[in-house]
C-alpha cells in the first residue's frame, strides 16, 4: 500500500508568525528571502524582530516574476557562503519556488551550470536546506508542498518535486494579504479549482473518500468566488482560501492512490512560457478545450457531475439558492481571467517549439492515455482562441 502525508505544520491567524518563530531553533543561521511587496509591511518586520540576530543573510526581490535558474543558483551560492541552515521565505509562489530550488542546490558544490545539472539529476529524496514559509498570497500552490517550477537555461519552465522541500512550517496571517487585488484572488481561485478538477476528472471508477474531499473543497472555492464577485470577501475568507489551497496542493491529501490527470497544467505551463499571460489565465484558456474535445465526454460528464454536487453543497450550507448550475465558460468570463485583444505570433519558430514540446513529453501523454494528436489539436484551438 502507498502511504503519504504532508509534513508541513500549518498555522493560521494573527499569531501565525509568532508561532512559526517559536519553531525556529535558537542556534539556526537564517537566510531571509522575501518579495519587496511582502517586505514593505512594517508590522510584519516587527513580528520578526526577536529572530533578527539569527539572520545572517537577507535578500529582497523586486519584480521577480517567474523564477529562473540563474536567480536560484545565485541565491544558493550566497546562502552557502554564509552557511545558512534555515531559509525563511516570505511572499507568494515565485519566492517560495525560488527558495526551494536554492535549498536543494545549496547542498551542491560547483559552478552555476553544474549546480543546475545536479538539481536536474538529483534523486527525489535529495538533501535540502530546511525551509519555513510566511505565505502572503493564499492559493500560491507552493506553501505546503514539495513541488516547484523554475525556468531552465533554454527559457522553458521545469517542474521539480523533492521530498525535502516540504516547508517545515507555513504561517498565514490575513493582515499581510490585504493588498491583493481582486484579479490576483480570481487567478488564485481558478488555479486551485483546476488543481482539484485534475484529481477527479478520471473517467474510471472513483474513490468516495477522495471525491468527497474534492467536492467539499470545490464548494469552498465556489463560495469564496461568489463572495468575491459580490463584494463581501474579507479577512476570514482570505484565511479560508489559504487553508483550502494548502490542502488542495499539499501533494499528500487529494488524489492519493488514484490516477491523476495534470494535462491541463502541462499545456498551460508550456503556453505561459511563450505568451505573456499569468499561469491561471492559461489554465482558463486550456481547460474548457480539454474537457470539450471529442472523445473526452466521460471527463466532461464527471467534471460537471461533481461540480453540480459542489454547487448543491454551497446552496445547502447557505440554506438558500445562491449559485446556479455551474458552467465553466461562464465562470471564466465572470472572473475576467483572460485579457482581450492579445497579439499572438504564430511564427514557424513557435510551431517548432510546439513540436519539440509534444515530442519531449510523449511519454507523459501516453501515461495519461492522451494521444499526441489530441494535444496538438488542443494547443491549436487555444492559440486560435487567443489570436481571435
ABEGO torsion letter per residue (X at the ends): XBBBBBABBBBBEAAAAAAAAAABBAABBBBBBBBAAAAABAAAAAAAAAAAAABABBBBBBGAEBBBAAAAAAAAAAAAAAGBABBBBBEBAAAAAAAAAAAAAAABBEBAAAAAAAAAABBAABBBBBBBBBBABBGAGAAABABBBBBBAAGBBBBBBBAAABBABBBBBAAAAAABBAAAAAAAAAAAAAAAAAAAABABBBBAAAAAAAAAAAAAAAAAAAAAAAGABBAAAAAAAAAAAAAAAAGAABGBGBBBBGAAAAAAAAAAAABBBBAAAAAAAAAAAAAABBGAAAAAAAAAAAAAAAAAAAAAAAGBBABBBBBAAAAAAAAGABBBGBBBBBBAAAAAAAAAAAAAAAAAAAAAGBBAAAAAAAAAAAAAAAAX
